[in-house]
């Protein structure tokens, strides 16, 4: 696993998010495509004109995302 990238608490604080669930600690990085997941990473759900990344949140979690 890569070196820690950021911690979940810092990310939530910086973007005005809130923590739910039990995930805490370091993130290994960031990804936005569930076809190329980053285990232990932060999944960013992007909304485009032809897709909505929010539809893929369950797949991101199943692929090992630590946070979304």
VEXVOFI-776874 format. One record per residue: residue number from 1; y, x, z of N, C-alpha, C, CB in turn; chain. Coordinates in steps of 0.05 Angstrom, whole numbers, padded with zeros to 5 digits. Atoms other than C-alpha are relative to their C-alpha. Last residue first. Glycine has a CB too. Example, Ala and Ser with C-alpha at 12.3 -4.5 7.8 and 13.67 -1.06 7.14 Angstrom:
BEGIN
+-----+--------+--------+--------+--------+--------+--------+--------+--------+--------+--------+--------+--------+--------+
| num |    n_v |    n_u |    n_w |   ca_v |   ca_u |   ca_w |    c_v |    c_u |    c_w |   cb_v |   cb_u |   cb_w | cadena |
+-----+--------+--------+--------+--------+--------+--------+--------+--------+--------+--------+--------+--------+--------+
|   2 | -00024 | -00016 | -00001 | -00021 |  00273 |  00143 |  00022 | -00015 |  00014 |  00009 |  00009 | -00029 |      A |
|   1 | -00024 |  00018 |  00000 | -00090 |  00246 |  00156 |  00024 |  00018 |  00000 |  00001 | -00020 |  00025 |      A |
+-----+--------+--------+--------+--------+--------+--------+--------+--------+--------+--------+--------+--------+--------+
This chain:
BEGIN
+-----+--------+--------+--------+--------+--------+--------+--------+--------+--------+--------+--------+--------+--------+
| num |    n_v |    n_u |    n_w |   ca_v |   ca_u |   ca_w |    c_v |    c_u |    c_w |   cb_v |   cb_u |   cb_w | cadena |
+-----+--------+--------+--------+--------+--------+--------+--------+--------+--------+--------+--------+--------+--------+
|  68 | -00010 |  00013 |  00024 |  00176 | -00331 | -00013 |  00028 | -00009 |  00004 | -00018 | -00023 | -00010 |      A |
|  67 | -00022 |  00018 | -00003 |  00146 | -00284 |  00039 |  00008 | -00011 | -00028 |  00024 |  00014 |  00014 |      A |
|  66 | -00005 |  00003 | -00029 |  00083 | -00243 |  00050 |  00023 | -00020 |  00005 |  00007 |  00028 |  00012 |      A |
|  65 | -00029 | -00002 | -00008 |  00060 | -00253 | -00021 |  00002 | -00004 |  00030 |  00017 | -00021 | -00015 |      A |
|  64 | -00007 | -00019 | -00021 | -00015 | -00241 | -00025 |  00029 |  00003 |  00007 | -00011 |  00026 | -00007 |      A |
|  63 |  00002 | -00027 |  00010 | -00040 | -00273 | -00089 |  00009 |  00022 |  00020 |  00017 |  00003 | -00025 |      A |
|  62 |  00028 | -00006 |  00003 | -00052 | -00339 | -00053 | -00005 |  00029 | -00010 | -00013 | -00019 | -00019 |      A |
|  61 |  00011 | -00003 | -00027 |  00020 | -00339 | -00031 | -00029 |  00008 | -00001 |  00004 | -00026 |  00017 |      A |
|  60 | -00012 | -00025 | -00011 |  00044 | -00327 | -00102 | -00012 |  00006 |  00028 |  00030 | -00001 |  00001 |      A |
|  59 |  00014 | -00022 |  00012 | -00003 | -00381 | -00128 |  00010 |  00027 |  00010 |  00003 | -00001 | -00031 |      A |
|  58 |  00027 | -00002 | -00011 |  00025 | -00431 | -00078 | -00016 |  00023 | -00012 | -00015 | -00026 | -00004 |      A |
|  57 |  00001 | -00010 | -00027 |  00096 | -00412 | -00098 | -00028 |  00000 |  00012 |  00018 | -00017 |  00018 |      A |
|  56 |  00020 | -00022 | -00003 |  00083 | -00422 | -00172 | -00001 |  00011 |  00028 |  00005 |  00022 | -00020 |      A |
|  55 |  00026 |  00011 |  00005 |  00118 | -00489 | -00181 | -00022 |  00020 |  00005 | -00002 | -00010 | -00029 |      A |
|  54 |  00008 |  00014 | -00024 |  00179 | -00458 | -00149 | -00027 | -00013 | -00003 |  00021 | -00022 |  00008 |      A |
|  53 |  00017 | -00018 | -00016 |  00182 | -00411 | -00208 | -00009 | -00013 |  00026 |  00015 |  00025 |  00006 |      A |
|  52 | -00011 | -00001 | -00027 |  00210 | -00468 | -00251 | -00019 |  00016 |  00018 |  00005 | -00028 |  00012 |      A |
|  51 |  00019 | -00002 | -00022 |  00199 | -00464 | -00325 |  00015 |  00000 |  00026 | -00018 |  00025 | -00003 |      A |
|  50 |  00027 |  00010 |  00008 |  00231 | -00479 | -00393 | -00021 |  00002 |  00022 | -00010 |  00015 | -00024 |      A |
|  49 | -00002 |  00025 |  00017 |  00306 | -00474 | -00379 | -00028 | -00011 | -00006 |  00015 |  00006 | -00025 |      A |
|  48 | -00010 | -00005 |  00026 |  00296 | -00425 | -00321 |  00001 | -00026 | -00016 | -00017 |  00020 | -00016 |      A |
|  47 | -00001 |  00024 |  00015 |  00287 | -00429 | -00246 |  00013 |  00005 | -00027 |  00014 | -00023 |  00015 |      A |
|  46 | -00023 |  00003 |  00018 |  00267 | -00365 | -00211 | -00003 | -00026 | -00016 |  00001 |  00024 | -00020 |      A |
|  45 |  00005 |  00022 |  00019 |  00222 | -00364 | -00150 |  00025 | -00004 | -00017 | -00008 | -00026 |  00015 |      A |
|  44 | -00025 |  00014 |  00006 |  00228 | -00296 | -00116 | -00006 | -00021 | -00022 |  00022 |  00020 | -00010 |      A |
|  43 |  00000 |  00014 |  00026 |  00163 | -00273 | -00085 |  00026 | -00015 | -00003 | -00024 | -00020 | -00002 |      A |
|  42 | -00017 |  00024 | -00001 |  00172 | -00222 | -00029 | -00001 | -00012 | -00028 |  00029 |  00007 |  00009 |      A |
|  41 | -00027 |  00001 |  00010 |  00116 | -00171 | -00025 |  00014 | -00026 |  00004 |  00000 |  00007 | -00029 |      A |
|  40 | -00018 | -00008 | -00022 |  00054 | -00158 |  00017 |  00030 | -00002 | -00008 | -00006 |  00027 |  00010 |      A |
|  39 |  00010 |  00008 | -00027 |  00011 | -00160 | -00045 |  00019 |  00011 |  00022 | -00029 |  00011 |  00004 |      A |
|  38 | -00003 | -00024 | -00016 |  00055 | -00150 | -00107 | -00009 | -00008 |  00028 |  00030 |  00011 |  00000 |      A |
|  37 | -00008 |  00003 | -00028 |  00036 | -00202 | -00159 |  00002 |  00027 |  00014 | -00020 | -00017 |  00015 |      A |
|  36 | -00002 | -00028 | -00009 |  00036 | -00190 | -00234 |  00008 |  00001 |  00029 |  00019 |  00017 | -00018 |      A |
|  35 |  00021 | -00014 |  00017 |  00014 | -00257 | -00263 | -00001 |  00029 |  00007 |  00006 | -00004 | -00030 |      A |
|  34 |  00025 |  00001 | -00014 |  00053 | -00288 | -00205 | -00023 |  00011 | -00016 | -00007 | -00029 |  00008 |      A |
|  33 |  00021 |  00010 |  00019 |  00117 | -00265 | -00237 | -00027 |  00001 |  00014 |  00000 |  00017 | -00026 |      A |
|  32 | -00007 |  00027 |  00008 |  00179 | -00258 | -00192 | -00020 | -00012 | -00020 |  00027 |  00000 | -00014 |      A |
|  31 |  00011 |  00007 |  00026 |  00164 | -00196 | -00151 |  00007 | -00029 | -00007 | -00031 |  00003 | -00001 |      A |
|  30 | -00008 |  00026 |  00010 |  00197 | -00159 | -00094 | -00013 | -00005 | -00027 |  00031 | -00002 | -00002 |      A |
|  29 | -00017 |  00001 |  00023 |  00174 | -00100 | -00052 |  00006 | -00028 | -00008 | -00012 |  00015 | -00024 |      A |
|  28 |  00006 | -00023 |  00017 |  00125 | -00078 |  00002 |  00017 |  00001 | -00025 | -00030 | -00002 | -00008 |      A |
|  27 |  00007 |  00009 |  00027 |  00155 | -00124 |  00054 | -00005 |  00025 | -00017 |  00022 | -00018 | -00013 |      A |
|  26 | -00009 | -00014 |  00024 |  00156 | -00104 |  00127 | -00010 | -00014 | -00025 | -00008 |  00028 |  00001 |      A |
|  25 |  00006 | -00027 |  00006 |  00148 | -00149 |  00188 |  00011 |  00010 | -00027 | -00029 |  00005 |  00002 |      A |
|  24 | -00021 | -00018 | -00010 |  00143 | -00223 |  00201 | -00007 |  00028 | -00009 |  00003 | -00001 |  00032 |      A |
|  23 | -00004 | -00026 |  00014 |  00103 | -00280 |  00172 |  00024 |  00015 |  00012 |  00005 | -00004 | -00030 |      A |
|  22 |  00005 | -00022 | -00018 |  00086 | -00334 |  00224 |  00005 |  00027 | -00013 | -00029 |  00000 |  00009 |      A |
|  21 |  00027 | -00011 |  00001 |  00113 | -00397 |  00192 | -00001 |  00025 |  00018 | -00008 |  00007 | -00028 |      A |
|  20 |  00019 |  00020 | -00009 |  00186 | -00410 |  00181 | -00027 |  00012 | -00002 |  00002 | -00027 | -00017 |      A |
|  19 |  00028 | -00007 | -00002 |  00242 | -00360 |  00175 | -00016 | -00024 |  00010 | -00004 |  00024 |  00018 |      A |
|  18 |  00011 |  00004 | -00026 |  00310 | -00382 |  00152 | -00030 |  00005 |  00000 |  00006 | -00029 |  00011 |      A |
|  17 |  00025 |  00014 | -00001 |  00352 | -00359 |  00094 | -00009 | -00005 |  00029 | -00022 |  00015 | -00015 |      A |
|  16 | -00005 |  00025 | -00013 |  00425 | -00340 |  00093 | -00025 | -00017 |  00002 |  00021 | -00015 | -00014 |      A |
|  15 | -00004 |  00022 |  00020 |  00413 | -00287 |  00041 |  00003 | -00027 |  00013 | -00024 |  00000 | -00019 |      A |
|  14 | -00018 | -00007 |  00022 |  00424 | -00225 |  00084 |  00005 | -00023 | -00019 | -00011 |  00024 | -00015 |      A |
|  13 | -00027 | -00001 | -00011 |  00392 | -00255 |  00147 |  00020 |  00005 | -00023 |  00002 |  00023 |  00021 |      A |
|  12 | -00008 |  00027 | -00007 |  00328 | -00276 |  00111 |  00029 |  00000 |  00009 | -00018 | -00011 |  00022 |      A |
|  11 | -00004 |  00016 |  00024 |  00322 | -00208 |  00078 |  00010 | -00028 |  00006 | -00027 | -00001 | -00016 |      A |
|  10 | -00024 | -00010 |  00014 |  00333 | -00171 |  00143 |  00006 | -00016 | -00025 | -00002 |  00030 | -00006 |      A |
|   9 | -00023 |  00009 | -00015 |  00281 | -00214 |  00180 |  00027 |  00008 | -00013 | -00001 |  00011 |  00029 |      A |
|   8 | -00005 |  00028 |  00006 |  00230 | -00203 |  00126 |  00024 | -00010 |  00014 | -00025 | -00017 |  00008 |      A |
|   7 |  00015 |  00018 | -00018 |  00233 | -00128 |  00131 |  00010 | -00028 | -00005 |  00004 |  00008 |  00030 |      A |
|   6 | -00019 |  00013 | -00018 |  00251 | -00084 |  00073 | -00016 | -00016 |  00020 |  00021 | -00018 | -00016 |      A |
|   5 | -00024 |  00004 |  00016 |  00213 | -00038 |  00026 |  00023 | -00010 |  00017 | -00006 | -00019 | -00024 |      A |
|   4 | -00015 |  00025 | -00005 |  00156 | -00012 |  00069 |  00027 |  00000 | -00015 |  00006 | -00003 |  00030 |      A |
|   3 | -00017 | -00001 | -00024 |  00120 |  00047 |  00036 |  00015 | -00026 |  00003 |  00020 |  00024 | -00003 |      A |
|   2 | -00025 | -00016 |  00001 |  00070 |  00026 | -00017 |  00015 |  00001 |  00027 |  00018 | -00010 | -00021 |      A |
|   1 | -00024 |  00017 |  00000 |  00000 |  00000 |  00000 |  00025 |  00018 |  00000 |  00000 | -00019 |  00025 |      A |
+-----+--------+--------+--------+--------+--------+--------+--------+--------+--------+--------+--------+--------+--------+
